[in-house]
Amino acid sequence: MTIQCHEISYQNFGRCICLENGVIKLIATLDVGPRIIYFATRGNENILFEDVRRDFCELTKGYGTWYAYGGHRLWSAPEVMPETYYPDNSRVDWTFTDGVLTLTPKPTAFGKQFSISIAMSDGNSVQIRNEIRNISDAPALFAPWSVTGLASGGTEYIPLNRTQTGFLPNRTMALWSYSDVQDKRFRLTDSYATLLHDPQAETAFKAGFNVTEGYIVYCAGNQIFRQRFDGYDEAVQYPDFACNFETYTNKHFLECELLGALREYQPGESAVIAETWEIHETNLTPEQVIASLIQER
């Protein structure tokens, strides 16, 4: 099928760019961000969270206000103020060459150039390349951090490491100070974890893992979203107690967060996270989808 790329106006996000192939549709912001703000099978509900009310924002120290906007964004870790929350409220440049859409915002005030490139297949998937380039004249210590905010009411499935390591540990789990291990949204088994988004929840929850199998799944409505990424590399130093995947939820949304190598990047060097999104329609319940995923393993 032919991949169509065209500008549109979407919700209250202003100018946006749309990719569609007759099977799936993706929309990214151009007036701010960039954010991938919409992803779904054709004619279906958005699997991504949209902060149309601009509820989520942070006042930075002298740089203005950062807005979450929703959807998919690129950050650098560790999370610090003001660099992490440097406002990206300006227009985004874009190119569409050889089937690849590249979104490039203005350089940050901290010597980093962010970009997101998207290549849509002729089926149900897109490949995303998240890049942070050190454009300063000195080495910079950071890790690339890909954050995808997902829509309300779904269930997330996270496969855990099942490698038999004898006397050595095989599973990492990090918990944040506000995370209650008895939270009813969170379930932990020997081989997987699940996290339910609850729009009535009063508290937030976040956990990190060493996800070695290179994917997670989120089920919401009649769609299954699968996020594929590089597996865990034992030789790499990851942030947050060696986690390459983290997940966060509050009453508004659930986030899937990928983390790359935490190290010094030289001037002109780039940190990259590559991921593939797949989305399919289903008539199964989240419980049935998870049961099938367990059987696949």
Solvent accessible surface area in square Angstrom, and as a share of the most:
residue,aa,sasa,rsa
1,M,146,0.65
2,T,110,0.64
3,I,41,0.21
4,Q,99,0.44
5,C,33,0.20
6,H,68,0.30
7,E,81,0.36
8,I,47,0.24
9,S,93,0.60
10,Y,38,0.14
11,Q,107,0.48
12,N,82,0.42
13,F,6,0.03
14,G,29,0.28
15,R,69,0.25
16,C,0,0.00
17,I,0,0.00
18,C,0,0.00
19,L,1,0.00
20,E,40,0.18
21,N,6,0.03
22,G,35,0.34
23,V,40,0.23
24,I,1,0.01
25,K,58,0.25
26,L,0,0.00
27,I,3,0.01
28,A,0,0.00
29,T,0,0.00
30,L,0,0.00
31,D,42,0.22
32,V,21,0.12
33,G,1,0.01
34,P,10,0.07
35,R,2,0.01
36,I,0,0.00
37,I,0,0.00
38,Y,23,0.09
39,F,0,0.00
40,A,0,0.00
41,T,6,0.04
42,R,170,0.62
43,G,80,0.77
44,N,28,0.14
45,E,138,0.62
46,N,23,0.12
47,I,2,0.01
48,L,3,0.02
49,F,28,0.12
50,E,35,0.16
51,D,4,0.02
52,V,56,0.32
53,R,178,0.65
54,R,60,0.22
55,D,64,0.33
56,F,46,0.19
57,C,60,0.36
58,E,70,0.32
59,L,141,0.70
60,T,15,0.09
61,K,143,0.61
62,G,81,0.78
63,Y,92,0.35
64,G,41,0.40
65,T,31,0.18
66,W,12,0.04
67,Y,64,0.24
68,A,9,0.07
69,Y,10,0.04
70,G,3,0.03
71,G,0,0.00
72,H,0,0.00
73,R,16,0.06
74,L,17,0.08
75,W,21,0.07
76,S,8,0.05
77,A,4,0.03
78,P,71,0.45
79,E,88,0.40
80,V,72,0.41
81,M,70,0.31
82,P,29,0.18
83,E,46,0.21
84,T,8,0.04
85,Y,29,0.11
86,Y,59,0.22
87,P,19,0.12
88,D,38,0.20
89,N,56,0.29
90,S,49,0.32
91,R,159,0.58
92,V,6,0.03
93,D,106,0.55
94,W,84,0.30
95,T,79,0.46
96,F,72,0.30
97,T,85,0.49
98,D,141,0.73
99,G,32,0.30
100,V,54,0.31
101,L,0,0.00
102,T,37,0.21
103,L,0,0.00
104,T,43,0.25
105,P,19,0.12
106,K,130,0.55
107,P,68,0.43
108,T,25,0.15
109,A,61,0.47
110,F,61,0.25
111,G,17,0.16
112,K,11,0.05
113,Q,23,0.10
114,F,30,0.13
115,S,17,0.11
116,I,3,0.01
117,S,22,0.14
118,I,0,0.00
119,A,29,0.23
120,M,16,0.07
121,S,43,0.28
122,D,92,0.48
123,G,23,0.22
124,N,43,0.22
125,S,25,0.16
126,V,1,0.00
127,Q,118,0.52
128,I,3,0.02
129,R,111,0.40
130,N,0,0.00
131,E,33,0.15
132,I,0,0.00
133,R,98,0.36
134,N,1,0.00
135,I,66,0.34
136,S,41,0.26
137,D,139,0.72
138,A,47,0.36
139,P,68,0.43
140,A,20,0.16
141,L,117,0.58
142,F,4,0.02
143,A,0,0.00
144,P,2,0.01
145,W,10,0.04
146,S,0,0.00
147,V,0,0.00
148,T,0,0.00
149,G,2,0.02
150,L,0,0.00
151,A,21,0.16
152,S,60,0.39
153,G,45,0.44
154,G,0,0.00
155,T,17,0.10
156,E,0,0.00
157,Y,0,0.00
158,I,0,0.00
159,P,0,0.00
160,L,8,0.04
161,N,11,0.06
162,R,110,0.40
163,T,79,0.46
164,Q,165,0.73
165,T,50,0.29
166,G,76,0.73
167,F,214,0.89
168,L,129,0.64
169,P,118,0.74
170,N,27,0.14
171,R,115,0.42
172,T,39,0.23
173,M,78,0.35
174,A,5,0.04
175,L,62,0.31
176,W,64,0.23
177,S,124,0.80
178,Y,100,0.38
179,S,15,0.10
180,D,80,0.42
181,V,97,0.55
182,Q,155,0.69
183,D,19,0.10
184,K,204,0.87
185,R,17,0.06
186,F,23,0.09
187,R,140,0.51
188,L,89,0.44
189,T,36,0.21
190,D,118,0.61
191,S,31,0.20
192,Y,18,0.07
193,A,0,0.00
194,T,14,0.08
195,L,0,0.00
196,L,79,0.39
197,H,3,0.01
198,D,44,0.23
199,P,66,0.41
200,Q,141,0.62
201,A,14,0.11
202,E,161,0.72
203,T,87,0.51
204,A,25,0.19
205,F,0,0.00
206,K,12,0.05
207,A,0,0.00
208,G,0,0.00
209,F,2,0.01
210,N,10,0.05
211,V,0,0.00
212,T,43,0.25
213,E,66,0.30
214,G,7,0.07
215,Y,19,0.07
216,I,0,0.00
217,V,0,0.00
218,Y,0,0.00
219,C,6,0.03
220,A,10,0.08
221,G,83,0.80
222,N,66,0.34
223,Q,5,0.02
224,I,32,0.16
225,F,0,0.00
226,R,37,0.14
227,Q,0,0.00
228,R,97,0.35
229,F,25,0.10
230,D,110,0.57
231,G,36,0.35
232,Y,39,0.15
233,D,65,0.34
234,E,145,0.65
235,A,98,0.76
236,V,44,0.25
237,Q,122,0.54
238,Y,21,0.08
239,P,6,0.04
240,D,60,0.31
241,F,169,0.70
242,A,39,0.31
243,C,0,0.00
244,N,6,0.03
245,F,0,0.00
246,E,0,0.00
247,T,0,0.00
248,Y,44,0.17
249,T,0,0.00
250,N,19,0.10
251,K,97,0.41
252,H,60,0.27
253,F,15,0.06
254,L,0,0.00
255,E,13,0.06
256,C,0,0.00
257,E,4,0.02
258,L,4,0.02
259,L,9,0.04
260,G,11,0.11
261,A,24,0.19
262,L,28,0.14
263,R,102,0.37
264,E,95,0.42
265,Y,6,0.02
266,Q,85,0.38
267,P,62,0.39
268,G,50,0.48
269,E,54,0.24
270,S,34,0.22
271,A,2,0.02
272,V,57,0.33
273,I,13,0.07
274,A,51,0.40
275,E,6,0.03
276,T,30,0.17
277,W,0,0.00
278,E,34,0.15
279,I,0,0.00
280,H,84,0.37
281,E,100,0.45
282,T,26,0.15
283,N,145,0.75
284,L,78,0.39
285,T,65,0.38
286,P,43,0.27
287,E,123,0.55
288,Q,92,0.41
289,V,4,0.02
290,I,19,0.10
291,A,50,0.39
292,S,41,0.27
293,L,5,0.03
294,I,71,0.36
295,Q,156,0.69
296,E,120,0.54
297,R,59,0.22
